[in-house]
C-alpha cells in the first residue's frame, strides 16, 4: 500500500514534496519491521533528505526523521556513532523549535539515553533519562504510559551503573505505571515483570522473582496461543 501511495505521490507532486517524503518514511518503518534493513535504510535516508530540502531543518517532521533514522541505525545497524550524532541534532533542533520543556525534547533525550547505554556511557545515559523523566512528569503527570517507559529506562541505567537497589525501585515504578495505564495483559507489562524478576533474583529475593517470572511467562504463552 505504501509503495502504491508513493508512486502516486511522486507522479503528482514529484520527488521534492513533503507528502511523498512522509510516505517514504512510513515505508521505511514497515520495511524495518519486515527485517529488510538495507531497503529500510535507503528510504529513511531519502525521506529525511527530502524533508530537509523542502521544509528546512527547523521543522518537527525533520526532527522526527532524524530521531527515527538514529533509532534505526542504533537498533538495526549497530551504527551508534552516527545514531548519536543524528539524535543530538534532532534534540538541539527540538529545543530551538519548542523550548526545553516539551515532550519532543523528552523523547529525544530518551532516544539519546538508549544510544549512550549501548555505547557504555552509563552516567551520561542516566543523566539524559532523568531529564526526560522530569520533563514528562511536569507535562504529562505521573500516571502516563511514557512515565512507565522512562522509569524502566532509568532502572536499566541504574542497573548498569551497579546500583541494584535503585534498579529494583525504579523497575517497580515502571511496572506499577504500566499496570495502571495499559493493564496487566499488555506485552510491555509482561516484559517489565520479567526485567524486575531478573533484578530481584540477582538481589536474592528469589521467591518474588519466581512469582513474577511465572506470571510474565504465562502472559507470553497466552499471547502466543492467541
C-alpha positions as CSV (number, residue, x, y, z in Angstrom):
1,X,0.0,0.0,0.0
2,X,2.8,2.4,0.9
3,X,4.6,1.6,-2.4
4,X,1.4,2.4,-4.3
5,X,0.9,5.6,-2.4
6,X,4.5,6.6,-3.0
7,X,4.2,6.1,-6.8
8,X,1.0,8.2,-6.9
9,X,2.6,10.9,-4.8
10,X,5.7,11.2,-6.9
11,X,3.6,11.1,-10.1
12,X,1.5,14.0,-8.9
13,X,4.0,16.1,-6.9
14,X,7.4,14.9,-7.9
15,X,10.2,13.7,-5.6
16,X,10.7,17.1,-3.9
17,X,7.5,17.2,-1.9
18,X,6.7,16.7,1.8
19,X,3.9,14.1,1.2
20,X,5.9,11.6,-0.8
21,X,8.7,12.1,1.8
22,X,6.2,11.1,4.6
23,X,5.2,8.0,2.6
24,X,8.9,7.1,2.2
25,X,9.3,7.4,6.0
26,X,6.3,5.1,6.6
27,X,7.5,2.6,4.1
28,X,10.9,2.6,5.7
29,X,9.4,1.8,9.1
30,X,7.4,-1.0,7.6
31,X,10.5,-2.4,5.9
32,X,12.3,-2.2,9.2
33,X,9.6,-4.3,10.9
34,X,9.8,-6.8,8.0
35,X,13.6,-7.1,8.6
36,X,14.5,-5.6,5.2
37,X,17.2,-3.4,6.7
38,X,19.0,-2.3,3.5
39,X,15.9,-1.1,1.8
40,X,14.6,0.5,5.1
41,X,17.8,2.5,5.5
42,X,17.6,3.7,1.9
43,X,14.0,5.0,2.4
44,X,14.8,6.5,5.8
45,X,17.6,8.5,4.3
46,X,15.7,9.5,1.2
47,X,12.7,10.7,3.3
48,X,14.9,12.7,5.6
49,X,16.9,14.3,2.8
50,X,13.7,15.3,1.0
51,X,12.1,16.7,4.2
52,X,15.2,18.8,4.9
53,X,15.2,20.1,1.3
54,X,11.5,21.0,1.3
55,X,10.8,22.0,4.9
56,X,14.2,23.2,6.2
57,X,15.8,21.9,9.4
58,X,13.6,23.7,11.9
59,X,10.5,21.6,11.4
60,X,9.1,18.8,13.6
61,X,8.8,16.4,10.7
62,X,12.5,16.7,10.1
63,X,13.4,16.1,13.8
64,X,11.1,13.0,13.8
65,X,13.0,11.8,10.7
66,X,16.4,12.4,12.4
67,X,15.3,10.5,15.5
68,X,13.8,7.6,13.6
69,X,16.8,7.2,11.4
70,X,19.0,7.4,14.5
71,X,16.9,4.7,16.2
72,X,17.1,2.5,13.1
73,X,20.9,2.8,12.9
74,X,21.3,2.0,16.6
75,X,18.8,-0.9,16.7
76,X,19.2,-2.5,13.3
77,X,22.7,-1.5,12.2
78,X,24.8,-1.0,15.3
79,X,26.0,2.3,14.0
80,X,26.0,4.1,17.3
81,X,28.3,6.9,16.4
82,X,26.1,8.2,13.5
83,X,22.9,7.4,15.5
84,X,24.1,9.6,18.4
85,X,25.0,12.4,16.1
86,X,21.6,12.4,14.4
87,X,19.8,12.1,17.8
88,X,21.7,15.0,19.2
89,X,21.0,17.1,16.1
90,X,17.3,16.3,16.5
91,X,17.4,17.2,20.2
92,X,19.1,20.6,19.5
93,X,16.5,21.4,16.8
94,X,13.6,20.4,19.0
95,X,14.9,22.7,21.8
96,X,15.2,25.5,19.3
97,X,11.6,24.9,18.0
98,X,9.8,24.1,21.2
99,X,12.0,25.2,24.1
100,X,13.5,22.9,26.7
101,X,10.3,21.7,28.3
102,X,8.5,19.8,25.6
103,X,7.5,16.1,25.0
104,X,9.6,16.1,21.8
105,X,12.6,17.1,23.8
106,X,11.9,14.4,26.4
107,X,11.6,11.8,23.6
108,X,14.9,12.9,22.1
109,X,16.6,12.6,25.5
110,X,15.1,9.1,25.9
111,X,16.4,8.1,22.5
112,X,19.8,9.5,23.3
113,X,19.9,7.6,26.6
114,X,19.4,4.3,24.8
115,X,22.3,5.0,22.4
116,X,24.5,6.1,25.3
117,X,23.8,2.9,27.2
118,X,24.6,0.9,24.2
119,X,27.9,2.7,23.9
120,X,28.7,2.0,27.6
121,X,28.3,5.7,28.7
122,X,26.1,4.8,31.6
123,X,26.4,8.0,33.6
124,X,25.5,10.2,30.6
125,X,22.6,7.9,29.8
126,X,21.3,8.2,33.3
127,X,21.5,12.0,33.2
128,X,19.6,12.1,29.9
129,X,16.8,9.8,31.0
130,X,16.4,11.7,34.3
131,X,16.0,14.9,32.4
132,X,13.4,13.3,30.1
133,X,11.6,12.0,33.2
134,X,11.5,15.5,34.7
135,X,10.0,17.0,31.6
136,X,7.3,14.4,31.0
137,X,6.4,14.3,34.7
138,X,5.8,18.1,34.5
139,X,3.8,17.9,31.2
140,X,2.0,14.6,31.4
141,X,1.8,13.8,35.1
142,X,2.8,10.7,36.9
143,X,0.0,8.4,35.6
144,X,1.1,8.1,31.9
145,X,2.5,5.3,29.8
146,X,5.5,7.4,28.9
147,X,6.4,7.7,32.5
148,X,6.3,3.9,33.0
149,X,8.7,3.6,30.0
150,X,11.1,6.2,31.4
151,X,11.1,4.6,34.8
152,X,12.1,1.3,33.1
153,X,14.9,3.1,31.2
154,X,16.1,4.7,34.4
155,X,16.1,1.3,36.1
156,X,18.3,-0.1,33.3
157,X,20.8,2.7,33.6
158,X,21.0,2.3,37.4
159,X,21.5,-1.4,36.9
160,X,24.3,-0.8,34.5
161,X,25.8,1.6,37.0
162,X,25.9,-1.2,39.6
163,X,23.0,0.3,41.7
164,X,20.8,-2.8,42.1
165,X,18.5,-1.3,44.8
166,X,17.7,1.7,42.6
167,X,17.2,-0.5,39.6
168,X,14.6,-2.6,41.5
169,X,12.9,0.5,42.9
170,X,12.5,2.2,39.5
171,X,11.5,-1.1,37.8
172,X,8.8,-1.5,40.3
173,X,7.5,2.0,39.5
174,X,7.7,1.1,35.8
175,X,5.6,-2.0,36.4
176,X,3.1,-0.1,38.5
177,X,2.8,2.5,35.8
178,X,2.2,0.0,33.1
179,X,-0.4,-1.8,35.1
180,X,-2.3,1.4,35.8
181,X,-2.1,2.8,32.2
182,X,-2.2,-0.2,29.8
183,X,-3.1,-3.2,32.1
184,X,-1.7,-6.5,33.2
185,X,-2.2,-8.2,29.8
186,X,-0.1,-5.9,27.7
187,X,3.2,-7.1,26.4
188,X,5.1,-4.1,27.9
189,X,3.8,-5.0,31.3
190,X,4.9,-8.6,30.9
191,X,8.4,-7.5,29.7
192,X,8.7,-5.3,32.8
193,X,7.7,-8.1,35.1
194,X,10.5,-10.2,33.6
195,X,13.0,-7.4,34.0
196,X,12.0,-6.9,37.6
197,X,12.2,-10.6,38.2
198,X,15.8,-10.7,36.9
199,X,16.8,-7.9,39.2
200,X,15.1,-9.5,42.2
201,X,16.7,-12.8,41.6
202,X,20.1,-11.2,41.5
203,X,19.3,-9.4,44.8
204,X,18.4,-12.7,46.5
205,X,14.6,-12.2,46.5
206,X,14.1,-15.4,44.7
207,X,10.5,-16.2,45.8
208,X,9.1,-12.9,44.5
209,X,11.3,-13.2,41.4
210,X,9.9,-16.7,40.6
211,X,6.3,-15.5,41.0
212,X,6.8,-12.5,38.7
213,X,8.7,-14.6,36.1
214,X,5.9,-17.2,36.1
215,X,3.3,-14.6,35.6
216,X,5.2,-12.9,32.8
217,X,5.8,-16.3,31.1
218,X,2.0,-17.1,31.3
219,X,1.2,-13.7,29.7
220,X,3.6,-14.5,26.8
221,X,2.3,-18.1,26.4
222,X,-1.3,-16.7,26.3
223,X,-0.3,-14.1,23.7
224,X,1.4,-16.8,21.6
225,X,-1.6,-19.1,21.8
226,X,-3.9,-16.3,20.8
